[in-house]
Amino acid sequence: MLVNTENKGLNLYTIPIRETVSVWIEQDLLVPDTKPDAIKIINVTVNPYVTDTEVMDNKVKVTGKINYYVIYRTNETNMGTRGLYVSLPYTQVLSVKGVKKDTDVRVKPLVKNVIYSLPNERKISIKTEVMFKIKALECSYVELIQNFLPEHKVETKLNKCEFNNLIKNKYNIIASKEDIMLPKECDDFYELLKIEPTIGNTEYKESYNKIMVKGDILVNVLYLVDNQNTDIKKVTLEIPFSGMIEMDNISDKSKFSLDFVINDFNIRPNTEMSATKTMSVEFQIGVYVNMFEQEEISYVDDFYSEEKELKYEKVVKRAVRDENVIIKNIDVKETLNNVLPGNTKLLDYTIDTSYIVLKQIGNNVNIEGNIKIGILVQNLDTLEIENKVVDVLVNEEFLIDEIKPDTNISLKITADKANISQSGNDMDIKLKLNLDIKSENIVDLSIADKIEESDLNLANLDSMNIYIVKPKDNLWSIAKKYNTTVDKIVQTNDITDQSIINVGQKILIIR
């Protein structure tokens, strides 16, 4: 006979795959006839984007484009430094063990290494190591037993936990095409040398059935001043974006987690306008939204019957019980002596935090590695530009109480309020690292289904037993083994504290 239960249904999720797949992509750039020959490559900036993904069994096909910004030397005396922008498509099939066709997969590309050469004055060969950070999200509907109906005499062990009940997850694209003006204090623009876009200042606000998201694309632009090769300027642009995302069933209990990624970005001079400070911008931003409700639920963690034999199908599901984002900051202050060549001017710098790793032991989290700072300097005598990479060591330890033994943690690092200045041959570095440490508390849920009861064969059960306590025993496991109850064991053995029994202790069990 089937046993009737009162159940609570939940949509739980897990992230079974967090993987980084590294791929070398080789492409050739051609210097157009409208530009002078290249005699030396000074610097190459690579911005990869993923515009489409196709998920297959154990594979993910990614399609996108790579934007290259090249600074090179020419043999012309009046235009010695020039910039080249080229955008090329790519397609890669990534091997991702365990991913399935219907899995929700999220991919972010990052540049790890760039190698370039100049086979001839009109051709630039570039090999880029792109790290595709892949995260898969799987959802499962589970029914937790909260109670057995009274007609079934079942002993139950209850557990109480908070769960993130996933209501909906959605992916949305915010796209825009617009003209922007460089700030008034900027010199007239002639040619792009380097572009680095990132997302910042994001926030959201929920309403009746929508989520309004907004933020800024922060773009560092290095450019040549109008028709000159000696004067190079840098400006940071803030390009705002916003969008409305339809989300049904928003309530006062709804909570949200959002993730942003730049899927496409292009900025170029607007040739249709006479003003040399006018730029045309096109972008696509992908927004992942998870909407969930946090509920504290009491459920049956284990059960048995004194009087009946209970048989059932059991499935163990591993899921994220809840998640927390812990914010930490690290202030980095360091002076690097004699790292800049003599008689040079610091033009630009980039900050690469991808070499910093997170190590966890219990609830101790260690952040260690190198910040790689790429610098561009200009020789004030020859006006030539050189690039160099310097390392700054980071090693910080935090004690985070929210991190439990069964916790997955991930790290997102952004560099804020960076101030890198030159003092002769020395370089002063001041920056703040913002650490978003995301902890996902994992639980293994034993789900019992199709519970059936039948008569218990009492002939196989002794009416009296002496049990010697073994490691990891508790009164519940002992009572279940002998089809009795914890209360009977406590009364028979005069046990005052049910949580304390000792290995080797003799326990009398009477049915």
VEXLO-862254 format. One record per residue (C-alpha): residue in one letter; x, z, y; residue number from 1. Coordinates in steps of 0.1 Angstrom, whole numbers, padded with zeros to 4 digits. Layout:
<torpa 'a',<X,Z,Y>,NUM>
...
! end
This chain:
<torpa 'm',<0000,0000,0000>,1>
<torpa 'l',<0013,-0009,0035>,2>
<torpa 'v',<0021,0020,0058>,3>
<torpa 'n',<0005,0018,0092>,4>
<torpa 't',<0027,0026,0122>,5>
<torpa 'e',<0025,0028,0160>,6>
<torpa 'n',<0051,0005,0175>,7>
<torpa 'k',<0067,-0003,0208>,8>
<torpa 'g',<0077,-0039,0214>,9>
<torpa 'l',<0109,-0047,0234>,10>
<torpa 'n',<0128,-0077,0245>,11>
<torpa 'l',<0164,-0068,0241>,12>
<torpa 'y',<0195,-0089,0247>,13>
<torpa 't',<0230,-0090,0235>,14>
<torpa 'i',<0261,-0109,0245>,15>
<torpa 'p',<0277,-0119,0212>,16>
<torpa 'i',<0302,-0142,0227>,17>
<torpa 'r',<0327,-0137,0255>,18>
<torpa 'e',<0354,-0162,0252>,19>
<torpa 't',<0379,-0181,0273>,20>
<torpa 'v',<0388,-0216,0262>,21>
<torpa 's',<0419,-0231,0278>,22>
<torpa 'v',<0421,-0269,0281>,23>
<torpa 'w',<0448,-0291,0297>,24>
<torpa 'i',<0432,-0320,0317>,25>
<torpa 'e',<0454,-0349,0327>,26>
<torpa 'q',<0444,-0372,0355>,27>
<torpa 'd',<0462,-0397,0378>,28>
<torpa 'l',<0455,-0399,0416>,29>
<torpa 'l',<0462,-0431,0435>,30>
<torpa 'v',<0473,-0431,0471>,31>
<torpa 'p',<0450,-0456,0489>,32>
<torpa 'd',<0464,-0485,0509>,33>
<torpa 't',<0451,-0468,0541>,34>
<torpa 'k',<0477,-0440,0536>,35>
<torpa 'p',<0515,-0441,0537>,36>
<torpa 'd',<0536,-0439,0505>,37>
<torpa 'a',<0543,-0405,0490>,38>
<torpa 'i',<0580,-0395,0486>,39>
<torpa 'k',<0575,-0359,0477>,40>
<torpa 'i',<0546,-0337,0465>,41>
<torpa 'i',<0545,-0304,0484>,42>
<torpa 'n',<0514,-0287,0471>,43>
<torpa 'v',<0483,-0294,0450>,44>
<torpa 't',<0451,-0274,0451>,45>
<torpa 'v',<0427,-0280,0423>,46>
<torpa 'n',<0390,-0270,0424>,47>
<torpa 'p',<0371,-0275,0390>,48>
<torpa 'y',<0333,-0275,0388>,49>
<torpa 'v',<0309,-0277,0359>,50>
<torpa 't',<0277,-0296,0367>,51>
<torpa 'd',<0262,-0298,0332>,52>
<torpa 't',<0265,-0281,0298>,53>
<torpa 'e',<0252,-0292,0264>,54>
<torpa 'v',<0252,-0265,0237>,55>
<torpa 'm',<0257,-0275,0200>,56>
<torpa 'd',<0265,-0255,0169>,57>
<torpa 'n',<0300,-0241,0174>,58>
<torpa 'k',<0306,-0264,0204>,59>
<torpa 'v',<0298,-0266,0241>,60>
<torpa 'k',<0301,-0299,0259>,61>
<torpa 'v',<0309,-0294,0296>,62>
<torpa 't',<0307,-0322,0322>,63>
<torpa 'g',<0318,-0319,0358>,64>
<torpa 'k',<0343,-0329,0384>,65>
<torpa 'i',<0377,-0318,0397>,66>
<torpa 'n',<0385,-0319,0434>,67>
<torpa 'y',<0422,-0324,0442>,68>
<torpa 'y',<0438,-0317,0476>,69>
<torpa 'v',<0474,-0329,0478>,70>
<torpa 'i',<0499,-0322,0506>,71>
<torpa 'y',<0527,-0347,0504>,72>
<torpa 'r',<0557,-0360,0524>,73>
<torpa 't',<0560,-0396,0536>,74>
<torpa 'n',<0590,-0415,0549>,75>
<torpa 'e',<0573,-0421,0583>,76>
<torpa 't',<0590,-0402,0611>,77>
<torpa 'n',<0558,-0397,0631>,78>
<torpa 'm',<0535,-0388,0602>,79>
<torpa 'g',<0558,-0370,0578>,80>
<torpa 't',<0531,-0347,0563>,81>
<torpa 'r',<0498,-0361,0550>,82>
<torpa 'g',<0469,-0350,0529>,83>
<torpa 'l',<0450,-0367,0501>,84>
<torpa 'y',<0416,-0358,0487>,85>
<torpa 'v',<0405,-0372,0454>,86>
<torpa 's',<0375,-0362,0432>,87>
<torpa 'l',<0375,-0373,0396>,88>
<torpa 'p',<0349,-0366,0368>,89>
<torpa 'y',<0358,-0351,0334>,90>
<torpa 't',<0341,-0342,0301>,91>
<torpa 'q',<0354,-0317,0276>,92>
<torpa 'v',<0340,-0305,0242>,93>
<torpa 'l',<0349,-0269,0238>,94>
<torpa 's',<0352,-0252,0204>,95>
<torpa 'v',<0332,-0219,0206>,96>
<torpa 'k',<0327,-0203,0172>,97>
<torpa 'g',<0293,-0188,0166>,98>
<torpa 'v',<0274,-0205,0194>,99>
<torpa 'k',<0241,-0221,0184>,100>
<torpa 'k',<0222,-0250,0199>,101>
<torpa 'd',<0195,-0228,0214>,102>
<torpa 't',<0219,-0202,0229>,103>
<torpa 'd',<0218,-0194,0266>,104>
<torpa 'v',<0254,-0203,0275>,105>
<torpa 'r',<0270,-0197,0309>,106>
<torpa 'v',<0304,-0214,0318>,107>
<torpa 'k',<0327,-0207,0347>,108>
<torpa 'p',<0359,-0228,0352>,109>
<torpa 'l',<0391,-0213,0366>,110>
<torpa 'v',<0425,-0229,0372>,111>
<torpa 'k',<0454,-0213,0354>,112>
<torpa 'n',<0483,-0237,0358>,113>
<torpa 'v',<0490,-0270,0377>,114>
<torpa 'i',<0518,-0294,0369>,115>
<torpa 'y',<0523,-0325,0389>,116>
<torpa 's',<0548,-0354,0392>,117>
<torpa 'l',<0553,-0385,0412>,118>
<torpa 'p',<0559,-0416,0389>,119>
<torpa 'n',<0559,-0439,0419>,120>
<torpa 'e',<0550,-0437,0456>,121>
<torpa 'r',<0514,-0447,0450>,122>
<torpa 'k',<0506,-0426,0419>,123>
<torpa 'i',<0504,-0388,0414>,124>
<torpa 's',<0501,-0375,0379>,125>
<torpa 'i',<0485,-0340,0375>,126>
<torpa 'k',<0480,-0318,0345>,127>
<torpa 't',<0457,-0289,0350>,128>
<torpa 'e',<0452,-0260,0327>,129>
<torpa 'v',<0415,-0250,0331>,130>
<torpa 'm',<0402,-0218,0316>,131>
<torpa 'f',<0365,-0221,0308>,132>
<torpa 'k',<0351,-0186,0307>,133>
<torpa 'i',<0321,-0187,0283>,134>
<torpa 'k',<0294,-0161,0280>,135>
<torpa 'a',<0265,-0164,0256>,136>
<torpa 'l',<0233,-0144,0259>,137>
<torpa 'e',<0208,-0140,0230>,138>
<torpa 'c',<0174,-0123,0233>,139>
<torpa 's',<0156,-0106,0204>,140>
<torpa 'y',<0121,-0092,0202>,141>
<torpa 'v',<0120,-0059,0183>,142>
<torpa 'e',<0093,-0034,0174>,143>
<torpa 'l',<0104,0002,0173>,144>
<torpa 'i',<0084,0027,0153>,145>
<torpa 'q',<0072,0055,0175>,146>
<torpa 'n',<0049,0072,0151>,147>
<torpa 'f',<0033,0071,0116>,148>
<torpa 'l',<-0004,0074,0114>,149>
<torpa 'p',<-0016,0109,0102>,150>
<torpa 'e',<-0028,0098,0068>,151>
<torpa 'h',<0009,0091,0059>,152>
<torpa 'k',<0029,0123,0054>,153>
<torpa 'v',<0062,0111,0066>,154>
<torpa 'e',<0092,0131,0078>,155>
<torpa 't',<0107,0115,0109>,156>
<torpa 'k',<0139,0118,0129>,157>
<torpa 'l',<0133,0109,0165>,158>
<torpa 'n',<0157,0094,0190>,159>
<torpa 'k',<0152,0090,0227>,160>
<torpa 'c',<0170,0063,0247>,161>
<torpa 'e',<0166,0043,0279>,162>
<torpa 'f',<0163,0006,0272>,163>
<torpa 'n',<0165,-0025,0295>,164>
<torpa 'n',<0134,-0044,0284>,165>
<torpa 'l',<0142,-0080,0294>,166>
<torpa 'i',<0111,-0095,0311>,167>
<torpa 'k',<0126,-0128,0321>,168>
<torpa 'n',<0158,-0147,0326>,169>
<torpa 'k',<0160,-0178,0347>,170>
<torpa 'y',<0186,-0203,0360>,171>
<torpa 'n',<0181,-0219,0394>,172>
<torpa 'i',<0201,-0243,0415>,173>
<torpa 'i',<0204,-0241,0453>,174>
<torpa 'a',<0216,-0274,0467>,175>
<torpa 's',<0221,-0285,0503>,176>
<torpa 'k',<0236,-0312,0525>,177>
<torpa 'e',<0243,-0304,0561>,178>
<torpa 'd',<0266,-0309,0590>,179>
<torpa 'i',<0287,-0280,0604>,180>
<torpa 'm',<0309,-0276,0634>,181>
<torpa 'l',<0343,-0261,0634>,182>
<torpa 'p',<0345,-0231,0657>,183>
<torpa 'k',<0352,-0238,0694>,184>
<torpa 'e',<0386,-0222,0693>,185>
<torpa 'c',<0397,-0246,0666>,186>
<torpa 'd',<0418,-0277,0675>,187>
<torpa 'd',<0404,-0311,0668>,188>
<torpa 'f',<0405,-0320,0631>,189>
<torpa 'y',<0425,-0350,0618>,190>
<torpa 'e',<0430,-0346,0581>,191>
<torpa 'l',<0423,-0321,0553>,192>
<torpa 'l',<0452,-0306,0535>,193>
<torpa 'k',<0437,-0278,0514>,194>
<torpa 'i',<0402,-0264,0506>,195>
<torpa 'e',<0393,-0232,0488>,196>
<torpa 'p',<0356,-0222,0485>,197>
<torpa 't',<0344,-0189,0472>,198>
<torpa 'i',<0310,-0171,0472>,199>
<torpa 'g',<0306,-0138,0492>,200>
<torpa 'n',<0281,-0116,0510>,201>
<torpa 't',<0254,-0122,0484>,202>
<torpa 'e',<0221,-0102,0484>,203>
<torpa 'y',<0186,-0106,0472>,204>
<torpa 'k',<0151,-0093,0480>,205>
<torpa 'e',<0121,-0094,0457>,206>
<torpa 's',<0085,-0101,0467>,207>
<torpa 'y',<0052,-0106,0449>,208>
<torpa 'n',<0063,-0134,0426>,209>
<torpa 'k',<0096,-0146,0441>,210>
<torpa 'i',<0132,-0136,0445>,211>
<torpa 'm',<0149,-0146,0478>,212>
<torpa 'v',<0187,-0149,0474>,213>
<torpa 'k',<0212,-0156,0501>,214>
<torpa 'g',<0249,-0155,0507>,215>
<torpa 'd',<0278,-0174,0522>,216>
<torpa 'i',<0303,-0199,0509>,217>
<torpa 'l',<0335,-0188,0524>,218>
<torpa 'v',<0358,-0218,0528>,219>
<torpa 'n',<0395,-0216,0537>,220>
<torpa 'v',<0405,-0249,0553>,221>
<torpa 'l',<0440,-0260,0560>,222>
<torpa 'y',<0441,-0291,0582>,223>
<torpa 'l',<0463,-0313,0604>,224>
<torpa 'v',<0455,-0313,0641>,225>
<torpa 'd',<0443,-0345,0656>,226>
<torpa 'n',<0467,-0374,0649>,227>
<torpa 'q',<0497,-0350,0645>,228>
<torpa 'n',<0518,-0340,0616>,229>
<torpa 't',<0537,-0311,0632>,230>
<torpa 'd',<0507,-0289,0640>,231>
<torpa 'i',<0489,-0274,0610>,232>
<torpa 'k',<0460,-0250,0614>,233>
<torpa 'k',<0439,-0228,0592>,234>
<torpa 'v',<0403,-0218,0596>,235>
<torpa 't',<0378,-0198,0575>,236>
<torpa 'l',<0342,-0212,0576>,237>
<torpa 'e',<0311,-0193,0565>,238>
<torpa 'i',<0285,-0217,0552>,239>
<torpa 'p',<0252,-0198,0546>,240>
<torpa 'f',<0229,-0206,0517>,241>
<torpa 's',<0196,-0193,0506>,242>
<torpa 'g',<0169,-0200,0481>,243>
<torpa 'm',<0136,-0188,0466>,244>
<torpa 'i',<0133,-0183,0429>,245>
<torpa 'e',<0099,-0181,0412>,246>
<torpa 'm',<0096,-0150,0390>,247>
<torpa 'd',<0063,-0139,0375>,248>
<torpa 'n',<0052,-0103,0368>,249>
<torpa 'i',<0074,-0086,0393>,250>
<torpa 's',<0065,-0049,0396>,251>
<torpa 'd',<0077,-0017,0411>,252>
<torpa 'k',<0097,-0011,0379>,253>
<torpa 's',<0114,-0044,0380>,254>
<torpa 'k',<0152,-0045,0382>,255>
<torpa 'f',<0175,-0075,0386>,256>
<torpa 's',<0210,-0086,0378>,257>
<torpa 'l',<0222,-0118,0395>,258>
<torpa 'd',<0253,-0140,0389>,259>
<torpa 'f',<0264,-0169,0412>,260>
<torpa 'v',<0286,-0198,0405>,261>
<torpa 'i',<0296,-0229,0426>,262>
<torpa 'n',<0286,-0260,0405>,263>
<torpa 'd',<0297,-0285,0431>,264>
<torpa 'f',<0313,-0285,0466>,265>
<torpa 'n',<0324,-0312,0489>,266>
<torpa 'i',<0335,-0311,0526>,267>
<torpa 'r',<0347,-0341,0546>,268>
<torpa 'p',<0347,-0354,0582>,269>
<torpa 'n',<0315,-0369,0594>,270>
<torpa 't',<0327,-0404,0603>,271>
<torpa 'e',<0293,-0412,0618>,272>
<torpa 'm',<0298,-0387,0646>,273>
<torpa 's',<0324,-0391,0673>,274>
<torpa 'a',<0332,-0353,0675>,275>
<torpa 't',<0363,-0346,0654>,276>
<torpa 'k',<0351,-0310,0648>,277>
<torpa 't',<0320,-0321,0628>,278>
<torpa 'm',<0321,-0318,0590>,279>
<torpa 's',<0296,-0329,0563>,280>
<torpa 'v',<0291,-0304,0535>,281>
<torpa 'e',<0273,-0308,0502>,282>
<torpa 'f',<0271,-0281,0476>,283>
<torpa 'q',<0252,-0268,0445>,284>
<torpa 'i',<0251,-0232,0436>,285>
<torpa 'g',<0239,-0220,0402>,286>
<torpa 'v',<0220,-0186,0402>,287>
<torpa 'y',<0214,-0167,0370>,288>
<torpa 'v',<0187,-0140,0373>,289>
<torpa 'n',<0178,-0114,0347>,290>
<torpa 'm',<0147,-0094,0354>,291>
<torpa 'f',<0142,-0062,0333>,292>
<torpa 'e',<0124,-0029,0333>,293>
<torpa 'q',<0142,0003,0323>,294>
<torpa 'e',<0122,0024,0300>,295>
<torpa 'e',<0129,0057,0282>,296>
<torpa 'i',<0115,0054,0247>,297>
<torpa 's',<0112,0079,0219>,298>
<torpa 'y',<0114,0061,0186>,299>
<torpa 'v',<0118,0069,0149>,300>
<torpa 'd',<0155,0066,0140>,301>
<torpa 'd',<0151,0075,0103>,302>
<torpa 'f',<0122,0085,0079>,303>
<torpa 'y',<0113,0094,0044>,304>
<torpa 's',<0084,0110,0025>,305>
<torpa 'e',<0083,0141,0003>,306>
<torpa 'e',<0054,0128,-0017>,307>
<torpa 'k',<0057,0090,-0018>,308>
<torpa 'e',<0083,0064,-0025>,309>
<torpa 'l',<0088,0043,0006>,310>
<torpa 'k',<0102,0007,0004>,311>
<torpa 'y',<0108,-0015,0034>,312>
<torpa 'e',<0128,-0044,0047>,313>
<torpa 'k',<0155,-0034,0071>,314>
<torpa 'v',<0173,-0054,0097>,315>
<torpa 'v',<0201,-0040,0120>,316>
<torpa 'k',<0201,-0055,0154>,317>
<torpa 'r',<0229,-0049,0179>,318>
<torpa 'a',<0217,-0050,0214>,319>
<torpa 'v',<0225,-0039,0250>,320>
<torpa 'r',<0207,-0007,0256>,321>
<torpa 'd',<0214,-0006,0293>,322>
<torpa 'e',<0240,-0016,0318>,323>
<torpa 'n',<0258,-0002,0348>,324>
<torpa 'v',<0280,-0017,0375>,325>
<torpa 'i',<0307,0006,0387>,326>
<torpa 'i',<0324,-0003,0420>,327>
<torpa 'k',<0360,0007,0425>,328>
<torpa 'n',<0385,-0003,0452>,329>
<torpa 'i',<0423,-0006,0452>,330>
<torpa 'd',<0442,-0007,0484>,331>
<torpa 'v',<0474,-0028,0481>,332>
<torpa 'k',<0501,-0023,0507>,333>
<torpa 'e',<0536,-0037,0501>,334>
<torpa 't',<0565,-0052,0520>,335>
<torpa 'l',<0585,-0079,0502>,336>
<torpa 'n',<0619,-0083,0517>,337>
<torpa 'n',<0638,-0116,0521>,338>
<torpa 'v',<0611,-0137,0503>,339>
<torpa 'l',<0606,-0162,0532>,340>
<torpa 'p',<0633,-0188,0540>,341>
<torpa 'g',<0650,-0185,0574>,342>
<torpa 'n',<0634,-0200,0605>,343>
<torpa 't',<0600,-0207,0589>,344>
<torpa 'k',<0564,-0201,0599>,345>
<torpa 'l',<0538,-0188,0574>,346>
<torpa 'l',<0510,-0214,0573>,347>
<torpa 'd',<0487,-0202,0545>,348>
<torpa 'y',<0484,-0181,0514>,349>
<torpa 't',<0462,-0178,0483>,350>
<torpa 'i',<0455,-0148,0462>,351>
<torpa 'd',<0452,-0151,0424>,352>
<torpa 't',<0440,-0120,0406>,353>
<torpa 's',<0434,-0137,0372>,354>
<torpa 'y',<0466,-0121,0358>,355>
<torpa 'i',<0451,-0086,0362>,356>
<torpa 'v',<0436,-0072,0330>,357>
<torpa 'l',<0415,-0043,0321>,358>
<torpa 'k',<0424,-0019,0293>,359>
<torpa 'q',<0400,0007,0280>,360>
<torpa 'i',<0407,0039,0260>,361>
<torpa 'g',<0375,0060,0258>,362>
<torpa 'n',<0363,0064,0293>,363>
<torpa 'n',<0398,0058,0308>,364>
<torpa 'v',<0401,0024,0323>,365>
<torpa 'n',<0435,0010,0333>,366>
<torpa 'i',<0438,-0020,0357>,367>
<torpa 'e',<0472,-0036,0354>,368>
<torpa 'g',<0490,-0069,0360>,369>
<torpa 'n',<0503,-0090,0388>,370>
<torpa 'i',<0486,-0104,0419>,371>
<torpa 'k',<0501,-0139,0424>,372>
<torpa 'i',<0503,-0149,0460>,373>
<torpa 'g',<0510,-0185,0468>,374>
<torpa 'i',<0524,-0192,0502>,375>
<torpa 'l',<0530,-0223,0523>,376>
<torpa 'v',<0557,-0221,0550>,377>
<torpa 'q',<0568,-0247,0575>,378>
<torpa 'n',<0605,-0251,0584>,379>
<torpa 'l',<0606,-0250,0622>,380>
<torpa 'd',<0637,-0272,0623>,381>
<torpa 't',<0627,-0300,0599>,382>
<torpa 'l',<0590,-0294,0601>,383>
<torpa 'e',<0588,-0298,0563>,384>
<torpa 'i',<0564,-0277,0543>,385>
<torpa 'e',<0575,-0256,0513>,386>
<torpa 'n',<0555,-0236,0488>,387>
<torpa 'k',<0564,-0205,0469>,388>
<torpa 'v',<0547,-0179,0446>,389>
<torpa 'v',<0555,-0142,0448>,390>
<torpa 'd',<0542,-0113,0426>,391>
<torpa 'v',<0527,-0080,0435>,392>
<torpa 'l',<0524,-0054,0408>,393>
<torpa 'v',<0491,-0035,0403>,394>
<torpa 'n',<0487,-0005,0380>,395>
<torpa 'e',<0457,0019,0386>,396>
<torpa 'e',<0438,0042,0362>,397>
<torpa 'f',<0402,0054,0366>,398>
<torpa 'l',<0381,0079,0347>,399>
<torpa 'i',<0346,0066,0344>,400>
<torpa 'd',<0320,0089,0329>,401>
<torpa 'e',<0294,0061,0325>,402>
<torpa 'i',<0315,0044,0299>,403>
<torpa 'k',<0306,0055,0264>,404>
<torpa 'p',<0324,0048,0230>,405>
<torpa 'd',<0300,0019,0222>,406>
<torpa 't',<0304,0002,0255>,407>
<torpa 'n',<0314,-0034,0264>,408>
<torpa 'i',<0331,-0036,0297>,409>
<torpa 's',<0340,-0066,0319>,410>
<torpa 'l',<0359,-0069,0351>,411>
<torpa 'k',<0353,-0090,0382>,412>
<torpa 'i',<0379,-0088,0410>,413>
<torpa 't',<0376,-0101,0445>,414>
<torpa 'a',<0402,-0097,0473>,415>
<torpa 'd',<0388,-0085,0506>,416>
<torpa 'k',<0402,-0079,0540>,417>
<torpa 'a',<0435,-0096,0532>,418>
<torpa 'n',<0461,-0095,0558>,419>
<torpa 'i',<0494,-0111,0550>,420>
<torpa 's',<0518,-0114,0579>,421>
<torpa 'q',<0554,-0125,0584>,422>
<torpa 's',<0582,-0105,0599>,423>
<torpa 'g',<0613,-0126,0600>,424>
<torpa 'n',<0622,-0131,0563>,425>
<torpa 'd',<0599,-0103,0552>,426>
<torpa 'm',<0563,-0105,0542>,427>
<torpa 'd',<0538,-0076,0548>,428>
<torpa 'i',<0509,-0075,0524>,429>
<torpa 'k',<0477,-0055,0530>,430>
<torpa 'l',<0446,-0062,0510>,431>
<torpa 'k',<0417,-0045,0493>,432>
<torpa 'l',<0408,-0054,0457>,433>
<torpa 'n',<0371,-0049,0450>,434>
<torpa 'l',<0365,-0042,0413>,435>
<torpa 'd',<0331,-0047,0398>,436>
<torpa 'i',<0333,-0030,0364>,437>
<torpa 'k',<0303,-0039,0343>,438>
<torpa 's',<0296,-0016,0314>,439>
<torpa 'e',<0271,-0026,0287>,440>
<torpa 'n',<0260,0003,0264>,441>
<torpa 'i',<0255,-0010,0229>,442>
<torpa 'v',<0232,0004,0203>,443>
<torpa 'd',<0227,-0006,0166>,444>
<torpa 'l',<0190,-0005,0159>,445>
<torpa 's',<0178,-0002,0124>,446>
<torpa 'i',<0145,-0020,0123>,447>
<torpa 'a',<0122,-0012,0094>,448>
<torpa 'd',<0094,-0037,0086>,449>
<torpa 'k',<0067,-0041,0059>,450>
<torpa 'i',<0068,-0005,0049>,451>
<torpa 'e',<0051,0001,0016>,452>
<torpa 'e',<0044,0034,-0002>,453>
<torpa 's',<0040,0041,-0039>,454>
<torpa 'd',<0038,0071,-0061>,455>
<torpa 'l',<0070,0092,-0063>,456>
<torpa 'n',<0084,0098,-0098>,457>
<torpa 'l',<0086,0136,-0097>,458>
<torpa 'a',<0101,0137,-0132>,459>
<torpa 'n',<0134,0125,-0118>,460>
<torpa 'l',<0135,0154,-0092>,461>
<torpa 'd',<0148,0188,-0101>,462>
<torpa 's',<0128,0217,-0087>,463>
<torpa 'm',<0160,0236,-0078>,464>
<torpa 'n',<0195,0224,-0068>,465>
<torpa 'i',<0227,0238,-0054>,466>
<torpa 'y',<0243,0213,-0030>,467>
<torpa 'i',<0279,0216,-0016>,468>
<torpa 'v',<0282,0203,0019>,469>
<torpa 'k',<0305,0172,0023>,470>
<torpa 'p',<0320,0158,0055>,471>
<torpa 'k',<0295,0141,0078>,472>
<torpa 'd',<0266,0158,0061>,473>
<torpa 'n',<0237,0172,0082>,474>
<torpa 'l',<0205,0190,0072>,475>
<torpa 'w',<0185,0158,0077>,476>
<torpa 's',<0206,0137,0053>,477>
<torpa 'i',<0205,0165,0027>,478>
<torpa 'a',<0167,0169,0030>,479>
<torpa 'k',<0162,0132,0027>,480>
<torpa 'k',<0184,0131,-0004>,481>
<torpa 'y',<0163,0156,-0022>,482>
<torpa 'n',<0129,0147,-0008>,483>
<torpa 't',<0123,0180,0008>,484>
<torpa 't',<0122,0191,0045>,485>
<torpa 'v',<0147,0205,0069>,486>
<torpa 'd',<0124,0235,0075>,487>
<torpa 'k',<0123,0244,0038>,488>
<torpa 'i',<0161,0243,0036>,489>
<torpa 'v',<0164,0264,0068>,490>
<torpa 'q',<0140,0291,0055>,491>
<torpa 't',<0154,0292,0020>,492>
<torpa 'n',<0190,0296,0032>,493>
<torpa 'd',<0184,0317,0063>,494>
<torpa 'i',<0201,0292,0085>,495>
<torpa 't',<0200,0302,0122>,496>
<torpa 'd',<0214,0271,0138>,497>
<torpa 'q',<0203,0238,0123>,498>
<torpa 's',<0232,0219,0139>,499>
<torpa 'i',<0259,0240,0122>,500>
<torpa 'i',<0267,0236,0085>,501>
<torpa 'n',<0303,0238,0071>,502>
<torpa 'v',<0321,0216,0047>,503>
<torpa 'g',<0321,0234,0013>,504>
<torpa 'q',<0291,0255,0021>,505>
<torpa 'k',<0266,0260,-0008>,506>
<torpa 'i',<0230,0252,0001>,507>
<torpa 'l',<0201,0262,-0022>,508>
<torpa 'i',<0173,0235,-0023>,509>
<torpa 'i',<0139,0244,-0038>,510>
<torpa 'r',<0112,0218,-0039>,511>
! end
